[in-house]
Amino acid sequence: MWSGRPYGGGRNPGSDGGYRAKAVAVAAAAAVVVAAGVAGSLFLGGGRGERDDVGGGNGKASASAPRGATASVTASASASGGGAGKPTVPGWKVVVNPEFGTAFDVPPDWDVESPSLVIGFHDSKADYGDRKNWGKFLIAMSGTVIFRNDLCLSDSDQDGRVESTAVAVAGSKGAEGAEGTGDAALRQARAWVYAGYTQPDRKSIVSDRAAKPYTTRSGLKGSVAWARSVNTPQKDRCATDGKAVAFGFRNSAGGLAAWCLFGATGVKGELPDSTIRKILGTVRLHGKPTES
């Protein structure tokens, strides 16, 4: 596990008017940085210290290696399937998250990361030059996949490292504390948009008023909710508005969990909602969750 700073440069994310949200991905001995918008810093590592009360965001996902880290994931980390069997959509890749006992499929041009890779956003107002804040973030998920990590190149915090913004990222996470699958879906959808694309602004977030019942192709029942940002105040040249969808459900252990996807909107090559719905339809339970 990489033990360096959760983002490069050691600067306060809130100190630079052009700051972009960043993600630092950590998978076993390999680490990859993923930047994501203009809100908070996007952190990839552990799964503790998360807050899901954020409600909205302004960020983007990109990839460059932190100092002292390897800018790639091991071959085993990138392998699709991982004992999950064949994809339910012919030609797609299987994405497994043993922690929550889930699996889903993505098109072949997505990058499937290690199941242990955690992607999450830091708080743009927090001072991450202070060690006590390292590893703390607003929201995070694991069992992640990244779509087109080439949307925009920028060194917004001027730390000498160029980050490439991703078009979309998906994964799954726990949702304990929610009142049910509907509450879980609403919380997660709003939180990813806020953390990744609008923070500290909340007024530009538009979301479903209530989650809708949804059943995936495997028969997994739960609730789905969407959220988007519209005309969010932006300063960084790589900033965009964003969208997120979350599917809340109970895994085989009875725990509340959520499958989530967030992505940039209004950009060339934006991930179509139709593709998102097709991916969502493949979400299914897989094995016994390792998360207690």
C-alpha positions as CSV (number, residue, x, y, z in Angstrom):
1,M,0.0,0.0,0.0
2,W,1.4,3.4,-1.0
3,S,2.1,5.4,2.1
4,G,2.8,8.8,0.5
5,R,0.6,11.9,0.4
6,P,-3.0,11.3,-0.8
7,Y,-2.3,13.8,-3.6
8,G,0.8,15.4,-5.1
9,G,2.3,18.7,-3.9
10,G,1.3,18.8,-0.3
11,R,-0.9,21.9,-0.9
12,N,-4.2,22.8,0.5
13,P,-6.8,21.9,-2.2
14,G,-8.8,24.9,-1.3
15,S,-5.9,27.4,-1.6
16,D,-5.8,27.5,-5.4
17,G,-8.7,29.0,-7.3
18,G,-8.0,26.7,-10.2
19,Y,-7.8,23.5,-8.1
20,R,-9.0,20.3,-9.8
21,A,-10.3,17.3,-7.9
22,K,-7.8,14.4,-7.9
23,A,-7.8,10.7,-7.3
24,V,-4.9,8.8,-6.0
25,A,-5.4,5.1,-6.7
26,V,-3.7,2.5,-4.6
27,A,-3.8,-1.2,-5.5
28,A,-1.4,-3.4,-3.5
29,A,2.1,-2.2,-4.4
30,A,1.1,-0.3,-7.5
31,A,-0.5,3.2,-7.3
32,V,-2.2,5.3,-9.9
33,V,-3.4,8.9,-9.6
34,V,-6.8,9.8,-11.0
35,A,-7.8,13.4,-11.0
36,A,-11.5,14.3,-11.3
37,G,-12.9,17.9,-11.6
38,V,-12.5,21.1,-9.8
39,A,-13.9,20.3,-6.4
40,G,-12.2,18.2,-3.9
41,S,-9.2,15.9,-4.3
42,L,-10.1,12.4,-5.5
43,F,-8.4,9.8,-3.3
44,L,-7.9,6.1,-4.1
45,G,-6.7,4.0,-1.2
46,G,-8.5,2.9,1.9
47,G,-12.2,3.0,2.7
48,R,-12.4,4.7,6.1
49,G,-13.2,8.2,7.1
50,E,-15.9,8.6,4.5
51,R,-18.8,11.0,4.7
52,D,-21.9,10.4,2.6
53,D,-23.7,13.6,3.7
54,V,-22.2,15.8,1.0
55,G,-25.0,15.9,-1.5
56,G,-23.3,17.1,-4.7
57,G,-19.6,18.0,-6.5
58,N,-17.2,19.5,-9.2
59,G,-14.5,17.0,-10.2
60,K,-12.9,14.7,-12.9
61,A,-11.0,11.5,-13.1
62,S,-7.5,11.3,-14.5
63,A,-4.3,9.2,-14.2
64,S,-0.7,10.1,-13.4
65,A,1.5,8.5,-10.8
66,P,2.2,10.1,-7.4
67,R,5.9,10.5,-6.5
68,G,7.5,7.2,-5.5
69,A,4.6,5.2,-7.0
70,T,4.2,3.1,-10.1
71,A,2.0,4.5,-12.8
72,S,0.4,1.2,-13.6
73,V,-1.6,-1.6,-12.0
74,T,-0.3,-5.1,-12.0
75,A,-1.5,-7.4,-14.8
76,S,-3.6,-9.4,-12.3
77,A,-5.2,-6.2,-11.0
78,S,-6.3,-5.3,-14.5
79,A,-7.6,-8.7,-15.4
80,S,-11.4,-8.9,-16.0
81,G,-13.4,-11.7,-14.5
82,G,-11.5,-12.7,-11.4
83,G,-13.4,-15.9,-11.1
84,A,-16.7,-14.2,-11.8
85,G,-17.5,-16.3,-14.9
86,K,-18.6,-15.0,-18.2
87,P,-20.0,-11.5,-18.7
88,T,-23.7,-11.3,-19.2
89,V,-23.2,-9.1,-22.2
90,P,-21.1,-10.9,-24.9
91,G,-17.7,-9.3,-25.5
92,W,-17.8,-7.1,-22.3
93,K,-15.6,-7.4,-19.2
94,V,-16.6,-8.6,-15.8
95,V,-15.9,-6.3,-12.8
96,V,-15.9,-8.0,-9.4
97,N,-16.0,-6.5,-5.9
98,P,-15.5,-9.3,-3.3
99,E,-15.8,-6.8,-0.4
100,F,-19.5,-6.2,-1.1
101,G,-20.2,-9.4,-3.1
102,T,-21.1,-7.7,-6.4
103,A,-20.3,-8.0,-10.1
104,F,-21.2,-6.0,-13.2
105,D,-20.1,-5.8,-16.8
106,V,-18.5,-3.0,-18.9
107,P,-17.7,-2.6,-22.6
108,P,-14.2,-3.8,-23.7
109,D,-12.7,-0.3,-23.9
110,W,-13.0,0.3,-20.1
111,D,-10.0,-0.2,-17.9
112,V,-10.8,-2.7,-15.1
113,E,-8.8,-2.0,-12.0
114,S,-7.9,-4.2,-9.1
115,P,-10.9,-5.0,-6.9
116,S,-9.0,-3.4,-3.9
117,L,-8.6,-0.1,-5.7
118,V,-10.6,2.6,-3.9
119,I,-11.6,5.8,-5.6
120,G,-12.9,8.7,-3.6
121,F,-13.0,12.5,-3.4
122,H,-11.3,14.6,-0.8
123,D,-12.9,17.7,0.7
124,S,-11.8,20.9,-1.2
125,K,-11.9,22.9,2.0
126,A,-9.7,20.5,4.0
127,D,-5.9,21.1,4.4
128,Y,-4.2,17.9,3.2
129,G,-0.8,19.4,4.1
130,D,-1.9,18.3,7.6
131,R,-1.1,14.6,8.2
132,K,-4.2,14.2,10.3
133,N,-6.3,14.7,7.2
134,W,-4.6,12.1,5.1
135,G,-6.9,9.3,4.1
136,K,-10.1,11.2,5.0
137,F,-12.5,11.8,2.1
138,L,-16.0,12.7,1.4
139,I,-17.1,9.5,-0.5
140,A,-15.3,6.5,-2.0
141,M,-15.9,3.2,-3.7
142,S,-14.0,0.1,-4.7
143,G,-14.1,-2.6,-7.5
144,T,-13.6,0.3,-9.9
145,V,-13.4,0.7,-13.7
146,I,-12.4,3.8,-15.6
147,F,-13.6,4.9,-19.0
148,R,-11.4,7.0,-21.3
149,N,-8.8,8.5,-19.1
150,D,-7.9,11.2,-21.7
151,L,-10.6,13.8,-21.6
152,C,-8.3,16.7,-20.6
153,L,-4.7,17.3,-19.6
154,S,-3.8,19.9,-16.9
155,D,-1.5,20.7,-14.0
156,S,-3.9,23.0,-12.2
157,D,-2.1,23.0,-8.9
158,Q,1.2,23.6,-10.6
159,D,3.0,20.7,-8.9
160,G,4.8,19.7,-12.1
161,R,2.6,16.7,-12.7
162,V,0.1,16.6,-15.5
163,E,-3.2,14.8,-14.7
164,S,-5.5,13.4,-17.4
165,T,-9.2,13.6,-16.7
166,A,-11.4,10.5,-17.1
167,V,-14.8,10.6,-18.8
168,A,-16.4,8.2,-16.3
169,V,-15.7,6.0,-13.3
170,A,-17.9,3.2,-11.8
171,G,-17.7,0.9,-8.8
172,S,-19.6,-0.2,-5.8
173,K,-19.6,0.6,-2.1
174,G,-21.3,0.1,1.2
175,A,-24.4,2.2,2.1
176,E,-24.9,1.4,5.8
177,G,-26.6,4.3,7.6
178,A,-29.1,4.8,4.8
179,E,-32.8,4.2,5.6
180,G,-33.3,1.8,2.8
181,T,-32.3,1.2,-0.9
182,G,-34.1,4.3,-2.0
183,D,-32.3,6.6,0.5
184,A,-29.0,4.9,-0.4
185,A,-29.4,5.6,-4.1
186,L,-30.4,9.2,-3.6
187,R,-27.5,9.9,-1.2
188,Q,-24.9,8.3,-3.4
189,A,-26.0,10.0,-6.6
190,R,-26.1,13.5,-5.1
191,A,-22.8,12.9,-3.2
192,W,-20.8,11.8,-6.3
193,V,-22.0,14.9,-8.2
194,Y,-21.2,17.2,-5.4
195,A,-17.8,15.7,-4.5
196,G,-16.7,15.3,-8.1
197,Y,-18.1,18.2,-9.9
198,T,-19.6,21.1,-7.8
199,Q,-18.1,21.4,-4.4
200,P,-18.4,23.8,-2.6
201,D,-21.5,24.8,-4.6
202,R,-24.7,22.9,-4.0
203,K,-27.2,25.0,-5.9
204,S,-26.3,23.7,-9.3
205,I,-27.2,20.1,-8.4
206,V,-30.4,18.7,-9.9
207,S,-31.5,15.2,-8.8
208,D,-34.5,12.9,-8.7
209,R,-36.8,13.8,-5.9
210,A,-37.3,10.1,-5.1
211,A,-35.5,7.0,-6.1
212,K,-37.4,4.6,-8.4
213,P,-37.7,0.8,-7.9
214,Y,-35.4,-1.1,-10.2
215,T,-34.6,-4.7,-11.0
216,T,-31.4,-5.7,-12.8
217,R,-31.3,-8.4,-15.5
218,S,-30.2,-10.9,-12.8
219,G,-33.3,-10.3,-10.8
220,L,-31.6,-8.1,-8.2
221,K,-34.1,-5.7,-6.8
222,G,-33.4,-2.2,-5.4
223,S,-33.7,1.5,-6.1
224,V,-32.1,3.8,-8.6
225,A,-31.5,7.6,-8.6
226,W,-29.8,10.1,-10.9
227,A,-28.2,13.5,-10.2
228,R,-26.6,16.1,-12.4
229,S,-24.9,19.5,-12.2
230,V,-26.1,22.3,-14.3
231,N,-23.9,25.5,-15.0
232,T,-21.7,24.9,-12.0
233,P,-19.3,27.9,-11.3
234,Q,-16.0,26.7,-12.8
235,K,-12.5,28.1,-12.9
236,D,-10.2,25.3,-14.1
237,R,-9.9,24.8,-17.8
238,C,-10.6,21.0,-17.4
239,A,-13.7,21.6,-15.2
240,T,-17.0,20.2,-16.5
241,D,-20.4,19.6,-15.2
242,G,-21.1,16.0,-14.2
243,K,-23.7,13.3,-13.7
244,A,-24.1,10.3,-11.5
245,V,-26.4,7.3,-11.1
246,A,-26.6,5.1,-8.1
247,F,-28.4,1.7,-7.5
248,G,-29.1,0.9,-3.9
249,F,-29.7,-2.8,-3.0
250,R,-29.0,-5.4,-0.3
251,N,-26.2,-7.9,-0.9
252,S,-26.3,-11.6,0.0
253,A,-25.4,-10.8,3.6
254,G,-28.3,-8.4,3.9
255,G,-26.1,-5.3,4.0
256,L,-27.0,-2.2,2.2
257,A,-24.8,-1.5,-0.8
258,A,-24.7,0.7,-3.8
259,W,-23.4,0.5,-7.4
260,C,-22.3,4.0,-8.5
261,L,-21.2,5.7,-11.7
262,F,-20.1,9.3,-12.2
263,G,-19.0,11.0,-15.4
264,A,-18.4,14.3,-17.1
265,T,-21.3,16.0,-19.1
266,G,-21.3,18.4,-22.0
267,V,-18.0,17.0,-23.3
268,K,-17.0,15.3,-26.6
269,G,-17.3,11.6,-26.0
270,E,-19.6,11.9,-23.0
271,L,-20.8,8.5,-21.8
272,P,-24.4,8.1,-23.1
273,D,-27.1,7.5,-20.6
274,S,-28.2,4.5,-22.7
275,T,-24.8,2.9,-22.2
276,I,-25.0,3.7,-18.4
277,R,-28.4,2.0,-18.2
278,K,-27.1,-1.1,-20.1
279,I,-24.2,-1.4,-17.6
280,L,-26.5,-0.8,-14.7
281,G,-28.7,-3.7,-15.9
282,T,-25.7,-6.1,-15.5
283,V,-25.2,-5.5,-11.7
284,R,-25.6,-8.7,-9.8
285,L,-24.6,-10.4,-6.6
286,H,-21.4,-12.4,-6.6
287,G,-20.3,-14.6,-3.7
288,K,-20.3,-13.9,0.0
289,P,-19.3,-10.4,0.9
290,T,-15.9,-10.1,2.7
291,E,-17.1,-6.9,4.4
292,S,-18.7,-7.7,7.7
